[in-house]
Amino acid sequence: MLEIVWLAAWVAAGSALGGLARFFVSGLVARAFGETFPWGTMIVNVSGAFAIGVLAALARRQGVLTLPEAWPIAVTGFLGSYTTVSSFSLQTLALAREGEWFRAAGNIALSLALCLTAAALGMAAALELTGGSGP
């Protein structure tokens, strides 16, 4: 019972940090590029996908991410709070409701393609750096 409480505390800590990171990164990108297209959410989700690819590859390696708290704080907590399918969904819906069908479709296609590519590249980079095998 105590172990699950500690893991939940690690998830909460990671979530707090991930939420703050999303707030700052998304805001910075939105201020730099404007808000006519959800670039902030896109950058957050793509960078989060890359990071989860790296962490998934590292988790395969002996001796890396072996602490029981590592995955809950880094992936479930931090990346779970940092990346945001809910904001992506709401922003895409807003574009569609405003008649911006091309931008809405572009957001869907670009998000899917870039996030999958980023996760694969993150995994490949980590595996290459650690001498592991491919995804």
Solvent accessible surface area in square Angstrom, and as a share of the most:
residue,aa,sasa,rsa
1,M,188,0.84
2,L,122,0.61
3,E,120,0.54
4,I,106,0.54
5,V,77,0.45
6,W,150,0.53
7,L,38,0.19
8,A,60,0.47
9,A,50,0.38
10,W,95,0.33
11,V,41,0.24
12,A,60,0.47
13,A,43,0.33
14,G,1,0.01
15,S,37,0.24
16,A,61,0.48
17,L,102,0.51
18,G,0,0.00
19,G,24,0.23
20,L,102,0.51
21,A,26,0.21
22,R,78,0.29
23,F,141,0.59
24,F,122,0.51
25,V,47,0.27
26,S,27,0.17
27,G,18,0.17
28,L,113,0.56
29,V,16,0.09
30,A,20,0.16
31,R,177,0.64
32,A,71,0.55
33,F,144,0.60
34,G,32,0.30
35,E,148,0.66
36,T,101,0.59
37,F,20,0.08
38,P,18,0.11
39,W,97,0.34
40,G,5,0.05
41,T,9,0.05
42,M,5,0.02
43,I,75,0.38
44,V,0,0.00
45,N,18,0.09
46,V,33,0.19
47,S,47,0.30
48,G,1,0.01
49,A,13,0.10
50,F,84,0.35
51,A,33,0.25
52,I,65,0.33
53,G,3,0.03
54,V,37,0.21
55,L,32,0.16
56,A,28,0.22
57,A,0,0.00
58,L,38,0.19
59,A,48,0.37
60,R,128,0.47
61,R,85,0.31
62,Q,179,0.80
63,G,60,0.58
64,V,51,0.29
65,L,55,0.27
66,T,92,0.54
67,L,126,0.63
68,P,90,0.56
69,E,50,0.22
70,A,15,0.11
71,W,101,0.35
72,P,22,0.14
73,I,44,0.22
74,A,26,0.20
75,V,15,0.08
76,T,76,0.44
77,G,0,0.00
78,F,63,0.26
79,L,10,0.05
80,G,50,0.48
81,S,27,0.17
82,Y,18,0.07
83,T,39,0.23
84,T,7,0.04
85,V,115,0.66
86,S,81,0.52
87,S,34,0.22
88,F,38,0.16
89,S,57,0.37
90,L,123,0.61
91,Q,61,0.27
92,T,14,0.08
93,L,98,0.49
94,A,41,0.32
95,L,14,0.07
96,A,16,0.13
97,R,198,0.72
98,E,126,0.56
99,G,47,0.45
100,E,70,0.31
101,W,174,0.61
102,F,181,0.76
103,R,92,0.34
104,A,5,0.04
105,A,58,0.45
106,G,28,0.27
107,N,3,0.02
108,I,88,0.45
109,A,63,0.49
110,L,67,0.33
111,S,11,0.07
112,L,110,0.55
113,A,56,0.43
114,L,68,0.34
115,C,27,0.16
116,L,115,0.57
117,T,69,0.40
118,A,8,0.06
119,A,28,0.22
120,A,52,0.40
121,L,104,0.52
122,G,0,0.00
123,M,37,0.17
124,A,45,0.35
125,A,41,0.32
126,A,6,0.04
127,L,6,0.03
128,E,139,0.62
129,L,153,0.76
130,T,43,0.25
131,G,64,0.62
132,G,27,0.26
133,S,86,0.55
134,G,51,0.49
135,P,105,0.66
